[in-house]
Amino acid sequence: NSKEGGSGGVFLVGTTNQTDPPSFTMHGGTISDNTAGASDGGGGGVYVGEKCSFTMDGGTISDGTGTRGAGVLVGLPGGVYNESTAARFVMNDGTISGNTANATTATVNAGGGGVFVQDNAEFTMNGGTITGNRAAGNGMGGGVATANEAKNDGGRFTMNGGTISNNSASCGGGVYSFSQNTVVLRGGFIVNNKAGMNGGGVYVSTPPYNIRIEKALVTGNTAEIMGGGIWSCPTGTVSLGTDSAVFGNTAKQAGDDLAFLSKESGY
């Protein structure tokens, strides 16, 4: 069913009036080599729909393919965030690796090689590793991508711990934020990710979209053009807390660690 993501592995969908919606807890094992078969190509390994929840305490989600959320897709385009009906994915441990989101056009609905979080949805990362994932072509967010086209409180991503490493994308090798006030990096490591253009570690889209980095470490990331560590598209907001650290990143043209440019720059 293309409307509901078309996951090739685990598919969680609730109904409007359901009082006990589906939930899934993964303690170990492997969800691997799955392909999203729907026309919108979402959730190659796992799809989590509204009112549903997936908790990852261990195991591996790997080698999935799709247009967005090749490893895990949480939520769908267009839903207004509602705490009581939001799709939820909680990662406490385990590994999401080797997934590839194949994006033929550069849109907010394409990308998220590891995890894609959209609109009425939230992803909380307490531990574990998201590594070696890719948003191919013009895709955004090799490790994690968020989107909130409604400009409300949706597309939530909270990183309390864990590691996002060795992922790649056109923009936002580690993390791509197209969300407003709902992407917060409170801890963890964003290391050794790569962008074919801008934002090797973190990419923040145009206003009013933003990201808040409180205690996370962003290091060892690279960008072919600008913002090896962090790139702010003209010009979203990046808030850096006193306990955050951004250093040791590389960009081939400018802004090894941080890049903020006006739109007139042409990038």
FENLIN-V987099 format. One record per pair of residues at least 24 apart in sequence whose C-alpha atoms are under 6 Angstrom apart, sorted by the first residue. I is the first residue (numbers start at 1). J is the second residue. D is the distance in Angstrom with one decimal. If there is no record, write none. Layout:
I_J_D, I_J_D
//
This chain:
2_38_4.2, 2_39_5.4, 2_40_5.8, 5_42_4.5, 5_43_6.0, 6_36_5.1, 6_37_5.4, 6_38_4.6, 6_42_6.0, 7_36_4.7, 7_43_4.7, 7_44_5.0, 7_46_5.9, 7_47_5.5, 8_34_4.9, 8_35_4.9, 8_36_4.9, 8_44_5.2, 8_45_5.8, 9_34_5.8, 9_45_4.7, 9_46_5.6, 10_46_4.6, 11_47_5.0, 12_48_5.0, 12_49_5.7, 13_49_4.8, 14_51_5.9, 21_51_6.0, 21_52_5.6, 22_52_5.2, 23_52_5.6, 23_53_4.7, 23_54_5.7, 24_54_4.8, 25_54_5.8, 25_55_4.7, 25_56_5.9, 26_56_4.8, 26_57_5.7, 27_57_4.8, 27_58_4.6, 28_58_4.6, 28_59_3.7, 29_59_4.7, 30_59_5.7, 30_60_4.7, 30_61_5.9, 31_61_4.8, 32_61_5.8, 32_62_4.8, 32_63_5.6, 33_63_4.8, 33_64_5.0, 34_64_4.7, 35_64_5.6, 35_65_4.8, 35_66_6.0, 36_66_5.1, 41_66_4.8, 41_67_4.7, 42_66_5.7, 42_67_5.8, 42_68_5.0, 42_69_5.8, 43_69_4.9, 43_70_5.2, 43_72_5.1, 43_73_4.4, 44_70_4.5, 44_71_5.5, 45_71_4.8, 45_72_5.8, 46_72_4.7, 47_72_5.9, 47_73_4.9, 48_74_4.9, 49_75_5.3, 49_87_5.3, 50_85_5.6, 50_86_5.2, 50_87_4.2, 51_85_4.4, 51_86_5.5, 51_87_5.3, 52_87_5.3, 53_88_4.6, 53_89_5.8, 54_89_4.9, 55_89_5.9, 55_90_4.8, 56_91_4.8, 56_92_5.9, 57_92_5.1, 57_93_4.8, 58_93_4.9, 58_94_3.9, 59_94_4.8, 60_94_5.8, 60_95_4.8, 60_96_5.8, 61_96_4.8, 62_96_5.7, 62_97_4.8, 62_98_5.4, 62_99_5.6, 63_98_4.7, 63_99_4.3, 64_99_4.7, 65_99_6.0, 65_100_5.0, 65_101_5.7, 66_101_5.1, 67_101_4.9, 67_102_4.9, 67_103_5.6, 67_110_5.6, 68_101_5.4, 68_110_5.0, 68_111_4.6, 68_112_5.5, 69_112_4.8, 69_113_5.6, 69_115_4.9, 69_116_4.4, 70_99_5.5, 70_100_5.6, 70_101_5.0, 70_113_5.1, 71_99_5.5, 71_114_4.8, 71_115_5.8, 72_115_4.7, 73_115_5.9, 73_116_4.9, 74_117_4.8, 74_121_5.9, 75_118_5.2, 75_120_5.9, 75_121_5.1, 76_118_5.7, 79_119_5.4, 79_120_5.0, 80_120_5.4, 81_120_4.1, 81_153_5.8, 81_154_4.7, 86_120_5.0, 86_121_4.8, 87_121_4.5, 88_121_5.9, 88_122_5.1, 88_123_6.0, 89_123_4.8, 90_123_5.8, 90_124_4.8, 90_125_6.0, 91_125_4.8, 91_126_5.9, 92_126_4.9, 92_127_4.6, 93_127_4.9, 93_128_3.8, 94_128_4.8, 95_128_5.8, 95_129_4.8, 95_130_5.8, 96_130_4.8, 97_130_5.9, 97_131_4.9, 97_132_5.3, 97_133_5.5, 98_132_5.0, 98_133_4.6, 99_133_4.8, 100_133_5.9, 100_134_4.8, 100_135_5.8, 101_135_4.7, 101_136_5.9, 102_136_5.0, 103_136_6.0, 103_137_5.4, 103_138_5.6, 103_139_4.9, 104_137_5.9, 105_138_5.7, 106_138_4.9, 106_139_6.0, 110_139_5.5, 111_135_5.0, 111_139_4.3, 111_140_4.7, 111_141_5.8, 112_141_4.8, 112_142_5.4, 112_144_5.2, 112_145_4.6, 113_142_4.8, 113_143_5.7, 114_143_4.8, 114_144_5.8, 115_144_4.8, 116_144_5.9, 116_145_4.8, 116_146_5.8, 117_146_4.7, 117_155_5.3, 118_146_5.7, 118_147_4.8, 118_148_5.9, 118_155_4.5, 119_148_4.7, 119_154_4.3, 119_155_4.5, 120_154_5.2, 121_155_5.5, 122_155_6.0, 122_156_4.4, 122_157_5.8, 123_157_4.8, 124_157_5.9, 124_158_4.8, 125_159_4.7, 125_160_5.9, 126_160_4.8, 126_161_4.6, 127_161_4.8, 127_162_3.8, 128_162_4.8, 129_162_5.7, 129_163_4.8, 129_164_5.9, 130_164_4.8, 131_164_5.8, 131_165_4.8, 131_166_5.4, 131_167_5.7, 132_166_5.0, 132_167_4.7, 133_167_4.8, 134_167_5.7, 134_168_4.9, 134_169_5.8, 135_169_4.7, 138_170_5.6, 139_170_5.8, 140_169_5.7, 140_171_5.2, 140_172_5.9, 141_169_5.8, 141_172_4.7, 141_173_5.5, 141_175_5.2, 141_176_4.6, 142_167_5.1, 142_168_4.6, 142_169_4.7, 142_173_4.8, 142_174_5.6, 143_167_5.4, 143_174_4.8, 143_175_5.8, 144_175_4.9, 145_175_5.9, 145_176_4.7, 146_177_5.2, 146_178_5.5, 147_178_4.5, 147_179_5.2, 148_179_4.9, 155_179_5.8, 156_182_4.8, 156_183_5.7, 157_183_4.8, 158_183_5.9, 158_184_5.0, 158_185_5.9, 159_185_4.7, 159_186_5.7, 160_186_4.9, 160_187_4.5, 161_187_4.8, 161_188_3.9, 162_188_4.9, 163_188_5.7, 163_189_4.7, 164_190_4.9, 165_190_5.8, 165_191_4.9, 165_192_5.5, 165_193_5.5, 166_192_5.0, 166_193_4.4, 167_193_4.8, 168_193_5.8, 168_194_4.7, 168_195_5.7, 169_195_5.1, 170_195_5.2, 170_196_4.5, 170_197_5.4, 171_195_5.2, 171_197_5.6, 171_198_5.1, 171_199_5.6, 172_199_4.8, 172_200_5.5, 172_202_5.1, 172_203_4.4, 173_200_4.8, 173_201_5.6, 174_201_4.7, 174_202_5.7, 175_202_4.8, 176_202_6.0, 176_203_4.8, 177_204_5.0, 178_205_5.5, 178_209_5.6, 179_209_5.1, 180_209_4.4, 180_210_5.5, 183_211_5.2, 184_212_4.8, 184_213_5.9, 185_213_4.7, 185_214_5.9, 185_216_5.8, 186_214_4.9, 186_215_5.0, 186_216_5.9, 187_215_4.7, 187_216_4.2, 188_216_5.0, 189_216_5.8, 189_217_4.9, 190_218_4.8, 191_218_5.9, 191_219_5.1, 191_220_5.3, 191_221_5.7, 192_220_4.7, 192_221_4.4, 193_221_4.8, 194_221_5.8, 194_222_4.9, 194_223_5.8, 195_223_4.7, 196_224_5.3, 197_223_5.9, 197_224_5.1, 197_225_5.1, 198_223_5.4, 198_225_5.6, 198_226_4.9, 198_227_5.6, 199_223_6.0, 199_227_4.8, 199_228_5.5, 199_230_5.0, 199_231_4.4, 200_228_4.7, 200_229_5.6, 201_229_4.7, 201_230_5.8, 202_230_4.7, 203_230_5.9, 203_231_5.0, 204_232_4.8, 204_233_5.9, 204_236_5.9, 205_233_4.9, 205_236_5.6, 206_233_5.2, 206_234_5.5, 206_235_5.3, 206_236_4.6, 207_236_4.5, 209_236_5.5, 210_236_5.4, 210_237_4.5, 210_238_5.8, 211_238_5.2, 212_238_5.9, 212_239_4.7, 213_239_5.9, 213_240_4.9, 214_240_6.0, 214_241_4.4, 214_244_5.3, 215_243_4.8, 215_244_4.1, 216_244_5.2, 217_245_4.9, 218_246_4.8, 219_246_5.9, 219_247_5.3, 219_248_5.3, 219_249_5.3, 220_248_5.4, 220_249_4.7, 221_249_4.9, 222_249_5.9, 222_250_4.7, 222_251_5.6, 223_251_4.7, 224_251_5.9, 224_252_5.3, 225_251_5.9, 225_252_5.4, 225_253_5.1, 226_251_5.2, 226_253_5.7, 226_254_5.0, 226_255_5.5, 227_251_5.8, 227_255_4.8, 227_256_5.6, 227_257_5.8, 227_258_5.1, 227_259_4.7, 228_256_4.8, 228_257_5.4, 229_257_4.4, 229_258_5.9, 230_258_4.9, 231_259_5.0, 232_260_5.2, 234_261_5.8, 234_262_5.1, 234_263_5.2
//
